[in-house]
């Protein structure tokens, strides 16, 4: 929000432009976002530096090693926290983007505990309806699909689902080995993939989410 306000402030933008022009050729003046990201980018460098210091600190220097190790662990913890916050922000951005382009959705897609696990184009047959090309979004709690015009067409809650391959039989149709079923009490969808590796990728993560 603060950056949005500053971007609309003509005096502030004029000041930034003036500073950048004064620094042209010297490499001394970066844009605003570059300055803001600099502290975050330095954390991994500090982690690497402390790791090398610890590696080259003599074993007999107990106090030095203890201090360096404590500092190193603190930096690692900070780096881990930053990475987690970055992942959460990226997920938040993805969810908002998907929600903004999707039409006909009757419930809020963004909730703090929801994150996107996988997405892609697949052929889906819902119950006994025709097979149709869909864009499928797999979240940690729901499986959702739209048509190619980003119109919502349905979803299933993962906690109520089962995911299985089509039964093996001599009478199986061509291509059945590339299909799998996702079923709940109300809905059954048959998902068709183009490669066995694609099928395995989708089934593995769906089954993992169902088991949680």
C-alpha positions in Angstrom: 0.0 0.0 0.0 2.8 2.4 0.9 4.5 1.8 -2.5 1.2 2.3 -4.3 0.8 5.7 -2.6 4.4 6.7 -3.4 4.0 5.7 -7.1 1.1 8.2 -7.3 3.0 11.0 -5.6 4.3 13.1 -8.4 6.8 15.0 -6.2 8.3 11.7 -5.0 8.5 10.2 -8.4 10.2 13.4 -9.7 12.7 13.2 -6.9 13.5 9.6 -7.7 14.0 10.4 -11.4 16.2 13.3 -10.6 18.4 11.1 -8.4 18.7 8.4 -11.1 19.6 11.0 -13.7 22.3 12.4 -11.5 23.8 8.9 -11.0 23.8 7.9 -14.7 27.1 6.5 -15.7 28.4 6.1 -12.2 26.4 3.1 -11.2 25.8 4.7 -7.8 22.1 5.2 -8.1 19.7 2.3 -8.4 15.9 2.4 -8.8 13.7 2.3 -5.7 12.8 -1.4 -5.9 16.5 -2.3 -6.2 17.3 -0.5 -3.0 14.4 -2.2 -1.2 15.4 -5.7 -2.3 19.1 -5.2 -1.5 18.9 -6.1 2.3 17.0 -9.3 1.5 19.6 -10.3 -1.2 22.4 -9.8 1.3 21.1 -12.5 3.8 22.3 -15.5 1.7 25.7 -13.8 1.3 26.0 -13.5 5.1 25.1 -17.1 5.4 27.8 -18.2 3.0 30.3 -15.9 4.6 29.6 -17.2 8.1 29.8 -20.8 6.9 33.3 -20.2 5.5 34.3 -18.4 8.7 33.1 -21.3 10.7 34.9 -23.8 8.4 38.2 -21.9 8.9 37.9 -21.3 12.6 40.3 -23.5 14.5 38.7 -26.2 16.7 40.7 -24.9 19.7 39.0 -21.5 19.4 35.9 -22.7 21.3 34.6 -19.2 22.0 35.0 -18.0 18.4 33.4 -21.1 17.0 30.5 -20.9 19.4 29.8 -17.3 18.6 30.1 -17.9 14.8 27.9 -21.0 15.0 25.2 -19.1 16.9 25.3 -16.2 14.5 25.3 -18.6 11.5 22.2 -20.4 12.9 20.4 -17.1 13.5 21.1 -16.0 9.9 19.9 -19.4 8.6 16.7 -19.0 10.6 16.2 -15.5 9.2 16.8 -16.7 5.6 14.4 -19.6 6.1 11.7 -17.1 7.3 12.3 -14.8 4.4 12.0 -17.7 1.9 8.8 -18.8 3.5 7.4 -15.3 3.4 8.4 -15.0 -0.2 6.6 -18.3 -1.0 3.5 -17.1 0.7 3.5 -13.8 -1.2 4.0 -15.7 -4.5 1.1 -18.0 -3.6 -1.0 -15.0 -2.6 -0.3 -13.3 -6.0 -1.1 -16.5 -7.9 -4.5 -17.0 -6.1 -5.5 -13.3 -6.6 -4.5 -13.5 -10.3 -6.5 -16.7 -10.8 -9.5 -15.3 -8.9 -9.5 -12.1 -10.9 -9.6 -13.8 -14.3 -12.1 -16.5 -13.4 -15.7 -15.9 -14.1 -18.7 -17.5 -12.4 -16.9 -18.4 -9.3 -19.4 -18.4 -6.4 -17.0 -18.6 -3.5 -13.8 -16.7 -2.5 -10.8 -18.5 -3.9 -8.3 -16.8 -1.6 -8.1 -18.0 2.0 -4.9 -17.8 4.1 -4.6 -21.6 4.4 -5.0 -22.4 0.7 -2.1 -22.7 -1.7 -1.7 -23.8 -5.3 0.0 -27.1 -5.8 -0.4 -27.8 -9.6 -2.1 -26.5 -12.6 -2.5 -27.5 -16.3 -4.7 -28.4 -19.2 -6.4 -31.8 -19.1 -9.3 -33.6 -20.7 -12.1 -34.1 -18.2 -15.3 -36.1 -18.4 -17.6 -35.2 -15.5 -19.9 -38.1 -14.6 -21.3 -39.3 -18.0 -21.0 -36.0 -19.8 -18.9 -35.4 -22.9 -15.1 -35.2 -22.6 -14.0 -31.6 -22.6 -10.8 -29.7 -22.5 -10.3 -28.0 -19.1 -7.8 -25.9 -17.2 -7.3 -27.7 -13.9 -6.2 -26.0 -10.7 -5.1 -28.3 -7.8 -5.0 -26.6 -4.4 -4.2 -28.2 -1.1 -7.9 -28.5 -0.2 -9.8 -28.4 -3.5 -9.6 -29.6 -7.2 -11.1 -26.9 -9.5 -11.5 -26.7 -13.2 -12.6 -24.0 -15.8 -13.1 -24.0 -19.5 -10.6 -22.3 -21.8 -12.5 -19.0 -21.4 -11.7 -19.0 -17.6 -15.3 -19.8 -16.7 -15.7 -21.8 -13.5 -17.1 -25.3 -14.2 -16.8 -27.2 -11.0 -14.7 -28.3 -8.0 -14.2 -31.1 -5.5 -13.1 -31.0 -1.9 -10.0 -33.1 -1.5 -10.9 -34.5 1.9 -14.0 -36.2 0.3 -12.2 -37.6 -2.7 -10.6 -40.8 -3.9 -8.1 -41.0 -6.7 -7.6 -44.2 -8.6 -6.4 -45.5 -12.0 -8.9 -47.0 -14.4 -9.3 -50.8 -13.7 -7.0 -52.9 -15.7 -8.9 -55.3 -18.0 -8.5 -57.0 -21.3 -11.5 -55.0 -22.6 -9.9 -51.7 -21.8 -10.2 -49.1 -24.5 -7.1 -47.6 -26.2 -5.7 -44.8 -24.0 -7.3 -46.0 -20.8 -3.8 -46.4 -19.3 -3.5 -42.6 -19.5 -6.7 -42.0 -17.5 -7.5 -41.8 -13.8 -10.6 -41.2 -11.7 -11.3 -38.7 -9.0 -14.5 -39.5 -7.2 -16.6 -38.0 -4.4 -20.1 -38.7 -3.2 -21.6 -36.3 -5.7 -19.1 -36.2 -8.6 -16.9 -38.5 -10.6 -14.4 -37.1 -13.1 -12.3 -39.1 -15.6 -9.1 -37.3 -16.3 -7.2 -38.0 -19.5 -3.5 -37.3 -19.8 -1.1 -37.3 -22.8 1.8 -39.1 -21.1 2.2 -41.7 -18.3 4.6 -39.4 -16.5 1.9 -36.6 -16.6 -0.7 -39.0 -15.2 1.7 -40.1 -12.4 2.6 -36.5 -11.6 -1.1 -35.6 -11.1 -2.1 -38.8 -9.3 0.9 -38.7 -6.9 0.2 -35.2 -5.6 -3.6 -35.7 -5.5 -3.3 -38.9 -3.5 -0.8 -37.2 -1.2 -3.2 -34.3 -0.5 -6.1 -36.6 0.1 -4.0 -38.6 2.6 -3.3 -35.5 4.7 
